Amino acid sequence: MATITRENIGLLNDKITVKVAKEDYLSSFEKSLKNYSKTANIPGFRKGMVPTGMIKKMHGPAVFTEEVLRTVEKELNTYMGTEKLDIFAQPLPLPENDARQIDMNNPTEYSFAFEIGLKPMFNLVDLAKAKTTRYKVTVTDEMVADEVSRLQLRHGKMTDPETTTGDDNVLNVLFTETDAAGNVIEGGVSKDNSLLVKYFAESFRPQLINSKKDDSFVLQPNAAFDEKEREWVLSDLGLDKHDKAAGDKYFKMTITKVGLVERAELNDELFKAAFPAKTINDEDEFKAVIKEESQSYWDKQSSNHLQHELYHVLVEQTAIEFPDNFLKRWLQQGGEEPKTQEQVEHEFPSFVNQLKWTLITDKVVRENNFEIGPDDLQAFAKQQLFGYMGMATMDEEQPWITDYVNRMMKDRKFVEDAYHRIQTEKVFQWAETQVNATEKPVSVEEFTKELEKHQHHQH
């Protein structure tokens, strides 16, 4: 009968030794040989009529070794299940194990040892004591007016005038990197773009008026654009938006097409096109909906920012001990290809942080009895679909939407990803209810700078 012993060899690190006697595996070995003889195809013998002795001579050692190791694995799994061991990953076979000791001609007691890493017990940081800020972006009348103008342009009618006449002209352009004299640099940046005249710096715009297709200008982004638009243009060109030297580069900008959007009028047609799911009767209601939608958007961004803070509070301030030595060995040996010690040391801090977050998430989910059912997964699929289409909502009863959702529910990868994302969202929603965040009214500009500050801090 198999015997199993367990000893502690380090922090949250145990060694389990499994000893199996010949009585534990011999009958399984004989049974496997008989099954093998029934299915083996050996020239000179009919299928199923190969003598067991011949099978034993040809394949016995391999089948014997397989049965011994299978018995060891079965006994180990049974023991861990009975003892309810909560472990990381899979048990690691220890170097002292040697399968070469297994000898079909000398069935005896065999011993194999494994190392396990035990999951730790821990308490979450007290989120109520964490210093956090919930930013409240103020949606101004100017922001509403800008959005009204944007929607009028978006739903307006495109025309093709011969020349530019003002700020609302759309220019399709080709940026080609040059020297100061306008000579094209071989291997330099070359990129198409589409820009409104008003995106250019006010000092640069006059020279664009009355320009037409095939006209070109040599410019530097630092001089041709103000900060916000310059960063966007530099990023589109594949350059670092924070690099002043990138903004000093020279580009030949060639106009490939001139366009003009005739703004949509502020009437029912625009209201329905912009917000098909809402009933809007006049301009004031239109602006009210825009303000509401804008506030909802910025509140969501603020919530995301707070959740980002909460992630760091939970991971950095929750004290959890780990079986470091075991985890490093598992990291080194557990993948498809072994890692070097240097690779393990480099990856370990990030690996432990991910592990820590997984443990924290599991604890919050378990203690709060969060459940995720088919309805949650289907709602997530619809939300993702509407997001792809750039719409907040639509008639969910349409057959093609139902077909899409049903197809996604059969996609295992999608379901697993959706499950984890919904679970994470529930954890963050819970965490937000636990903090006493200080609410701070801010402008869009102030909030954007706060986001950038956090991004730089993370890098």
Secondary structure as a PSIPRED ss2 file (coil, helix, strand):
# PSIPRED VFORMAT (PSIPRED V4.0)

   1 M C   1.000  0.000  0.000
   2 A C   1.000  0.000  0.000
   3 T E   0.000  0.000  1.000
   4 I E   0.000  0.000  1.000
   5 T E   0.000  0.000  1.000
   6 R E   0.000  0.000  1.000
   7 E E   0.000  0.000  1.000
   8 N E   0.000  0.000  1.000
   9 I E   0.000  0.000  1.000
  10 G E   0.000  0.000  1.000
  11 L C   1.000  0.000  0.000
  12 L C   1.000  0.000  0.000
  13 N E   0.000  0.000  1.000
  14 D E   0.000  0.000  1.000
  15 K E   0.000  0.000  1.000
  16 I E   0.000  0.000  1.000
  17 T E   0.000  0.000  1.000
  18 V E   0.000  0.000  1.000
  19 K E   0.000  0.000  1.000
  20 V E   0.000  0.000  1.000
  21 A C   1.000  0.000  0.000
  22 K H   0.000  1.000  0.000
  23 E H   0.000  1.000  0.000
  24 D H   0.000  1.000  0.000
  25 Y H   0.000  1.000  0.000
  26 L H   0.000  1.000  0.000
  27 S H   0.000  1.000  0.000
  28 S H   0.000  1.000  0.000
  29 F H   0.000  1.000  0.000
  30 E H   0.000  1.000  0.000
  31 K H   0.000  1.000  0.000
  32 S H   0.000  1.000  0.000
  33 L H   0.000  1.000  0.000
  34 K H   0.000  1.000  0.000
  35 N H   0.000  1.000  0.000
  36 Y H   0.000  1.000  0.000
  37 S H   0.000  1.000  0.000
  38 K H   0.000  1.000  0.000
  39 T H   0.000  1.000  0.000
  40 A C   1.000  0.000  0.000
  41 N C   1.000  0.000  0.000
  42 I C   1.000  0.000  0.000
  43 P C   1.000  0.000  0.000
  44 G C   1.000  0.000  0.000
  45 F C   1.000  0.000  0.000
  46 R C   1.000  0.000  0.000
  47 K C   1.000  0.000  0.000
  48 G C   1.000  0.000  0.000
  49 M C   1.000  0.000  0.000
  50 V C   1.000  0.000  0.000
  51 P C   1.000  0.000  0.000
  52 T H   0.000  1.000  0.000
  53 G H   0.000  1.000  0.000
  54 M H   0.000  1.000  0.000
  55 I H   0.000  1.000  0.000
  56 K H   0.000  1.000  0.000
  57 K H   0.000  1.000  0.000
  58 M H   0.000  1.000  0.000
  59 H H   0.000  1.000  0.000
  60 G H   0.000  1.000  0.000
  61 P H   0.000  1.000  0.000
  62 A H   0.000  1.000  0.000
  63 V H   0.000  1.000  0.000
  64 F H   0.000  1.000  0.000
  65 T H   0.000  1.000  0.000
  66 E H   0.000  1.000  0.000
  67 E H   0.000  1.000  0.000
  68 V H   0.000  1.000  0.000
  69 L H   0.000  1.000  0.000
  70 R H   0.000  1.000  0.000
  71 T H   0.000  1.000  0.000
  72 V H   0.000  1.000  0.000
  73 E H   0.000  1.000  0.000
  74 K H   0.000  1.000  0.000
  75 E H   0.000  1.000  0.000
  76 L H   0.000  1.000  0.000
  77 N H   0.000  1.000  0.000
  78 T H   0.000  1.000  0.000
  79 Y H   0.000  1.000  0.000
  80 M H   0.000  1.000  0.000
  81 G H   0.000  1.000  0.000
  82 T H   0.000  1.000  0.000
  83 E H   0.000  1.000  0.000
  84 K C   1.000  0.000  0.000
  85 L C   1.000  0.000  0.000
  86 D C   1.000  0.000  0.000
  87 I E   0.000  0.000  1.000
  88 F E   0.000  0.000  1.000
  89 A E   0.000  0.000  1.000
  90 Q E   0.000  0.000  1.000
  91 P E   0.000  0.000  1.000
  92 L E   0.000  0.000  1.000
  93 P E   0.000  0.000  1.000
  94 L C   1.000  0.000  0.000
  95 P C   1.000  0.000  0.000
  96 E C   1.000  0.000  0.000
  97 N C   1.000  0.000  0.000
  98 D C   1.000  0.000  0.000
  99 A H   0.000  1.000  0.000
 100 R H   0.000  1.000  0.000
 101 Q H   0.000  1.000  0.000
 102 I C   1.000  0.000  0.000
 103 D C   1.000  0.000  0.000
 104 M C   1.000  0.000  0.000
 105 N C   1.000  0.000  0.000
 106 N C   1.000  0.000  0.000
 107 P C   1.000  0.000  0.000
 108 T C   1.000  0.000  0.000
 109 E C   1.000  0.000  0.000
 110 Y E   0.000  0.000  1.000
 111 S E   0.000  0.000  1.000
 112 F E   0.000  0.000  1.000
 113 A E   0.000  0.000  1.000
 114 F E   0.000  0.000  1.000
 115 E E   0.000  0.000  1.000
 116 I E   0.000  0.000  1.000
 117 G E   0.000  0.000  1.000
 118 L E   0.000  0.000  1.000
 119 K C   1.000  0.000  0.000
 120 P C   1.000  0.000  0.000
 121 M C   1.000  0.000  0.000
 122 F C   1.000  0.000  0.000
 123 N C   1.000  0.000  0.000
 124 L C   1.000  0.000  0.000
 125 V C   1.000  0.000  0.000
 126 D C   1.000  0.000  0.000
 127 L H   0.000  1.000  0.000
 128 A H   0.000  1.000  0.000
 129 K H   0.000  1.000  0.000
 130 A C   1.000  0.000  0.000
 131 K C   1.000  0.000  0.000
 132 T C   1.000  0.000  0.000
 133 T E   0.000  0.000  1.000
 134 R E   0.000  0.000  1.000
 135 Y E   0.000  0.000  1.000
 136 K E   0.000  0.000  1.000
 137 V E   0.000  0.000  1.000
 138 T C   1.000  0.000  0.000
 139 V C   1.000  0.000  0.000
 140 T C   1.000  0.000  0.000
 141 D H   0.000  1.000  0.000
 142 E H   0.000  1.000  0.000
 143 M H   0.000  1.000  0.000
 144 V H   0.000  1.000  0.000
 145 A H   0.000  1.000  0.000
 146 D H   0.000  1.000  0.000
 147 E H   0.000  1.000  0.000
 148 V H   0.000  1.000  0.000
 149 S H   0.000  1.000  0.000
 150 R H   0.000  1.000  0.000
 151 L H   0.000  1.000  0.000
 152 Q H   0.000  1.000  0.000
 153 L H   0.000  1.000  0.000
 154 R H   0.000  1.000  0.000
 155 H C   1.000  0.000  0.000
 156 G C   1.000  0.000  0.000
 157 K E   0.000  0.000  1.000
 158 M E   0.000  0.000  1.000
 159 T E   0.000  0.000  1.000
 160 D C   1.000  0.000  0.000
 161 P C   1.000  0.000  0.000
 162 E C   1.000  0.000  0.000
 163 T E   0.000  0.000  1.000
 164 T C   1.000  0.000  0.000
 165 T C   1.000  0.000  0.000
 166 G C   1.000  0.000  0.000
 167 D C   1.000  0.000  0.000
 168 D C   1.000  0.000  0.000
 169 N E   0.000  0.000  1.000
 170 V E   0.000  0.000  1.000
 171 L E   0.000  0.000  1.000
 172 N E   0.000  0.000  1.000
 173 V E   0.000  0.000  1.000
 174 L E   0.000  0.000  1.000
 175 F E   0.000  0.000  1.000
 176 T E   0.000  0.000  1.000
 177 E E   0.000  0.000  1.000
 178 T E   0.000  0.000  1.000
 179 D C   1.000  0.000  0.000
 180 A C   1.000  0.000  0.000
 181 A C   1.000  0.000  0.000
 182 G C   1.000  0.000  0.000
 183 N C   1.000  0.000  0.000
 184 V E   0.000  0.000  1.000
 185 I C   1.000  0.000  0.000
 186 E C   1.000  0.000  0.000
 187 G C   1.000  0.000  0.000
 188 G C   1.000  0.000  0.000
 189 V C   1.000  0.000  0.000
 190 S E   0.000  0.000  1.000
 191 K E   0.000  0.000  1.000
 192 D E   0.000  0.000  1.000
 193 N E   0.000  0.000  1.000
 194 S E   0.000  0.000  1.000
 195 L E   0.000  0.000  1.000
 196 L E   0.000  0.000  1.000
 197 V H   0.000  1.000  0.000
 198 K H   0.000  1.000  0.000
 199 Y H   0.000  1.000  0.000
 200 F C   1.000  0.000  0.000
 201 A C   1.000  0.000  0.000
 202 E C   1.000  0.000  0.000
 203 S C   1.000  0.000  0.000
 204 F C   1.000  0.000  0.000
 205 R H   0.000  1.000  0.000
 206 P H   0.000  1.000  0.000
 207 Q H   0.000  1.000  0.000
 208 L H   0.000  1.000  0.000
 209 I C   1.000  0.000  0.000
 210 N C   1.000  0.000  0.000
 211 S C   1.000  0.000  0.000
 212 K E   0.000  0.000  1.000
 213 K C   1.000  0.000  0.000
 214 D C   1.000  0.000  0.000
 215 D C   1.000  0.000  0.000
 216 S E   0.000  0.000  1.000
 217 F E   0.000  0.000  1.000
 218 V E   0.000  0.000  1.000
 219 L E   0.000  0.000  1.000
 220 Q C   1.000  0.000  0.000
 221 P H   0.000  1.000  0.000
 222 N H   0.000  1.000  0.000
 223 A H   0.000  1.000  0.000
 224 A H   0.000  1.000  0.000
 225 F C   1.000  0.000  0.000
 226 D C   1.000  0.000  0.000
 227 E H   0.000  1.000  0.000
 228 K H   0.000  1.000  0.000
 229 E H   0.000  1.000  0.000
 230 R H   0.000  1.000  0.000
 231 E H   0.000  1.000  0.000
 232 W H   0.000  1.000  0.000
 233 V H   0.000  1.000  0.000
 234 L H   0.000  1.000  0.000
 235 S H   0.000  1.000  0.000
 236 D H   0.000  1.000  0.000
 237 L C   1.000  0.000  0.000
 238 G C   1.000  0.000  0.000
 239 L C   1.000  0.000  0.000
 240 D C   1.000  0.000  0.000
 241 K C   1.000  0.000  0.000
 242 H C   1.000  0.000  0.000
 243 D C   1.000  0.000  0.000
 244 K H   0.000  1.000  0.000
 245 A H   0.000  1.000  0.000
 246 A H   0.000  1.000  0.000
 247 G H   0.000  1.000  0.000
 248 D C   1.000  0.000  0.000
 249 K C   1.000  0.000  0.000
 250 Y E   0.000  0.000  1.000
 251 F E   0.000  0.000  1.000
 252 K E   0.000  0.000  1.000
 253 M E   0.000  0.000  1.000
 254 T E   0.000  0.000  1.000
 255 I E   0.000  0.000  1.000
 256 T E   0.000  0.000  1.000
 257 K E   0.000  0.000  1.000
 258 V E   0.000  0.000  1.000
 259 G E   0.000  0.000  1.000
 260 L E   0.000  0.000  1.000
 261 V E   0.000  0.000  1.000
 262 E E   0.000  0.000  1.000
 263 R C   1.000  0.000  0.000
 264 A C   1.000  0.000  0.000
 265 E C   1.000  0.000  0.000
 266 L C   1.000  0.000  0.000
 267 N C   1.000  0.000  0.000
 268 D H   0.000  1.000  0.000
 269 E H   0.000  1.000  0.000
 270 L H   0.000  1.000  0.000
 271 F H   0.000  1.000  0.000
 272 K H   0.000  1.000  0.000
 273 A H   0.000  1.000  0.000
 274 A H   0.000  1.000  0.000
 275 F C   1.000  0.000  0.000
 276 P C   1.000  0.000  0.000
 277 A C   1.000  0.000  0.000
 278 K C   1.000  0.000  0.000
 279 T C   1.000  0.000  0.000
 280 I C   1.000  0.000  0.000
 281 N C   1.000  0.000  0.000
 282 D C   1.000  0.000  0.000
 283 E H   0.000  1.000  0.000
 284 D H   0.000  1.000  0.000
 285 E H   0.000  1.000  0.000
 286 F H   0.000  1.000  0.000
 287 K H   0.000  1.000  0.000
 288 A H   0.000  1.000  0.000
 289 V H   0.000  1.000  0.000
 290 I H   0.000  1.000  0.000
 291 K H   0.000  1.000  0.000
 292 E H   0.000  1.000  0.000
 293 E H   0.000  1.000  0.000
 294 S H   0.000  1.000  0.000
 295 Q H   0.000  1.000  0.000
 296 S H   0.000  1.000  0.000
 297 Y H   0.000  1.000  0.000
 298 W H   0.000  1.000  0.000
 299 D H   0.000  1.000  0.000
 300 K H   0.000  1.000  0.000
 301 Q H   0.000  1.000  0.000
 302 S H   0.000  1.000  0.000
 303 S H   0.000  1.000  0.000
 304 N H   0.000  1.000  0.000
 305 H H   0.000  1.000  0.000
 306 L H   0.000  1.000  0.000
 307 Q H   0.000  1.000  0.000
 308 H H   0.000  1.000  0.000
 309 E H   0.000  1.000  0.000
 310 L H   0.000  1.000  0.000
 311 Y H   0.000  1.000  0.000
 312 H H   0.000  1.000  0.000
 313 V H   0.000  1.000  0.000
 314 L H   0.000  1.000  0.000
 315 V H   0.000  1.000  0.000
 316 E H   0.000  1.000  0.000
 317 Q H   0.000  1.000  0.000
 318 T C   1.000  0.000  0.000
 319 A C   1.000  0.000  0.000
 320 I C   1.000  0.000  0.000
 321 E C   1.000  0.000  0.000
 322 F C   1.000  0.000  0.000
 323 P C   1.000  0.000  0.000
 324 D H   0.000  1.000  0.000
 325 N H   0.000  1.000  0.000
 326 F H   0.000  1.000  0.000
 327 L H   0.000  1.000  0.000
 328 K H   0.000  1.000  0.000
 329 R H   0.000  1.000  0.000
 330 W H   0.000  1.000  0.000
 331 L H   0.000  1.000  0.000
 332 Q H   0.000  1.000  0.000
 333 Q H   0.000  1.000  0.000
 334 G C   1.000  0.000  0.000
 335 G C   1.000  0.000  0.000
 336 E C   1.000  0.000  0.000
 337 E C   1.000  0.000  0.000
 338 P C   1.000  0.000  0.000
 339 K C   1.000  0.000  0.000
 340 T C   1.000  0.000  0.000
 341 Q H   0.000  1.000  0.000
 342 E H   0.000  1.000  0.000
 343 Q H   0.000  1.000  0.000
 344 V H   0.000  1.000  0.000
 345 E H   0.000  1.000  0.000
 346 H H   0.000  1.000  0.000
 347 E H   0.000  1.000  0.000
 348 F H   0.000  1.000  0.000
 349 P H   0.000  1.000  0.000
 350 S H   0.000  1.000  0.000
 351 F H   0.000  1.000  0.000
 352 V H   0.000  1.000  0.000
 353 N H   0.000  1.000  0.000
 354 Q H   0.000  1.000  0.000
 355 L H   0.000  1.000  0.000
 356 K H   0.000  1.000  0.000
 357 W H   0.000  1.000  0.000
 358 T H   0.000  1.000  0.000
 359 L H   0.000  1.000  0.000
 360 I H   0.000  1.000  0.000
 361 T H   0.000  1.000  0.000
 362 D H   0.000  1.000  0.000
 363 K H   0.000  1.000  0.000
 364 V H   0.000  1.000  0.000
 365 V H   0.000  1.000  0.000
 366 R H   0.000  1.000  0.000
 367 E H   0.000  1.000  0.000
 368 N C   1.000  0.000  0.000
 369 N C   1.000  0.000  0.000
 370 F C   1.000  0.000  0.000
 371 E C   1.000  0.000  0.000
 372 I C   1.000  0.000  0.000
 373 G C   1.000  0.000  0.000
 374 P H   0.000  1.000  0.000
 375 D H   0.000  1.000  0.000
 376 D H   0.000  1.000  0.000
 377 L H   0.000  1.000  0.000
 378 Q H   0.000  1.000  0.000
 379 A H   0.000  1.000  0.000
 380 F H   0.000  1.000  0.000
 381 A H   0.000  1.000  0.000
 382 K H   0.000  1.000  0.000
 383 Q H   0.000  1.000  0.000
 384 Q H   0.000  1.000  0.000
 385 L H   0.000  1.000  0.000
 386 F H   0.000  1.000  0.000
 387 G H   0.000  1.000  0.000
 388 Y H   0.000  1.000  0.000
 389 M C   1.000  0.000  0.000
 390 G C   1.000  0.000  0.000
 391 M C   1.000  0.000  0.000
 392 A C   1.000  0.000  0.000
 393 T C   1.000  0.000  0.000
 394 M C   1.000  0.000  0.000
 395 D C   1.000  0.000  0.000
 396 E C   1.000  0.000  0.000
 397 E C   1.000  0.000  0.000
 398 Q C   1.000  0.000  0.000
 399 P H   0.000  1.000  0.000
 400 W H   0.000  1.000  0.000
 401 I H   0.000  1.000  0.000
 402 T H   0.000  1.000  0.000
 403 D H   0.000  1.000  0.000
 404 Y H   0.000  1.000  0.000
 405 V H   0.000  1.000  0.000
 406 N H   0.000  1.000  0.000
 407 R H   0.000  1.000  0.000
 408 M H   0.000  1.000  0.000
 409 M H   0.000  1.000  0.000
 410 K C   1.000  0.000  0.000
 411 D C   1.000  0.000  0.000
 412 R H   0.000  1.000  0.000
 413 K H   0.000  1.000  0.000
 414 F H   0.000  1.000  0.000
 415 V H   0.000  1.000  0.000
 416 E H   0.000  1.000  0.000
 417 D H   0.000  1.000  0.000
 418 A H   0.000  1.000  0.000
 419 Y H   0.000  1.000  0.000
 420 H H   0.000  1.000  0.000
 421 R H   0.000  1.000  0.000
 422 I H   0.000  1.000  0.000
 423 Q H   0.000  1.000  0.000
 424 T H   0.000  1.000  0.000
 425 E H   0.000  1.000  0.000
 426 K H   0.000  1.000  0.000
 427 V H   0.000  1.000  0.000
 428 F H   0.000  1.000  0.000
 429 Q H   0.000  1.000  0.000
 430 W H   0.000  1.000  0.000
 431 A H   0.000  1.000  0.000
 432 E H   0.000  1.000  0.000
 433 T H   0.000  1.000  0.000
 434 Q H   0.000  1.000  0.000
 435 V C   1.000  0.000  0.000
 436 N C   1.000  0.000  0.000
 437 A C   1.000  0.000  0.000
 438 T E   0.000  0.000  1.000
 439 E E   0.000  0.000  1.000
 440 K E   0.000  0.000  1.000
 441 P E   0.000  0.000  1.000
 442 V E   0.000  0.000  1.000
 443 S C   1.000  0.000  0.000
 444 V H   0.000  1.000  0.000
 445 E H   0.000  1.000  0.000
 446 E H   0.000  1.000  0.000
 447 F H   0.000  1.000  0.000
 448 T H   0.000  1.000  0.000
 449 K H   0.000  1.000  0.000
 450 E H   0.000  1.000  0.000
 451 L H   0.000  1.000  0.000
 452 E H   0.000  1.000  0.000
 453 K H   0.000  1.000  0.000
 454 H H   0.000  1.000  0.000
 455 Q H   0.000  1.000  0.000
 456 H H   0.000  1.000  0.000
 457 H H   0.000  1.000  0.000
 458 Q H   0.000  1.000  0.000
 459 H C   1.000  0.000  0.000
